[in-house]
């Protein structure tokens, strides 16, 4: 926001910058929505071909992590399952 003591030109520049940022964010949000719709379509296609989309989502989540992070997560999961008597 512009300072009350700022020259009129500075206020106009700040307003123009703000408008530009807002418009860029709006365009990116539109692109994000289009990509989300495309991803949803791919999952629907995979499901139609008999793939389990919940498992696919989990695989994608795991692929984003490095091996050490995955191993740590798996160890904690195993610990929790064991504590709950869900492992043999």
N, C-alpha and C positions, 0 to 999 in steps of 0.2 A: 504494500500500500504506500501511497505517496505521502511524504511529510507535508504538513501544512505550509512550511517555509520553503519548499522546493519550488524551483522555477516551473512555469507552465510547461515548457518543453520537456523537462525531466519527468513530469507527471504523465505526459502523453507517451513518452518512451516506455515508462513502466507499465502503463496500461496496454500498450501494443505488445510488450513482452509477455505480459500475463495472458492476453488473448491468444498469442501464438502458442504458449505452453498448453493452455486449455484445449485449443483446437488439435494440437499434436496428440495429446492424451486421448481425446475423443476418437481420433482416427485409429490410434492403437487399440483402443477398447473395441472398436468395430472389427478390426482385423482379428483380435483375440476371440471375439464371438464367432467369427467365420471359421477360424481354426478349430475352435471347440466343436462346432457343428460338424466339421470334416472328421474330427477324431471320433465323434459319436457315430458317424456313418460307418467308419472303418470297424468299430466294435460291433455294430449291428450286422455288418457283412460277415465278420468272423463268427459271430454267434449263429448266423444263418447257415454257416458251413460246419457247425457242430463244435466250435471251440468254446471253452469255458472262459468268459470274459473277466470274471473275478480273478481267476488264476493269471490271465494275461496281464491284468492291471498290477498284480503282485510281482510278476516277473519284471515288468517295466520299472516298478519301484525299486526292486533289487538291483537292476542293471545300472541305476543311477548312482549306486553306492560303490565305494571301493571294497576290495576283498576284506580288509581288516574291519571295516564298519559292518559288513554283512556278518562276519564271524562273531563279532561282539553282540550283535542283535540276536543271532541264533543262540548264542550261549545264554543270554539273559532269558530268552523265550524258553529254552530247555529248563533252566533253573526254576522259572515260574511254573511251568507245567508240572515239573517234579514236585514242587512245593504243594501244588493243588491235587496231587495224586493222579495226574492224568497221564503219567508215563509208567511203564512197567518196572 
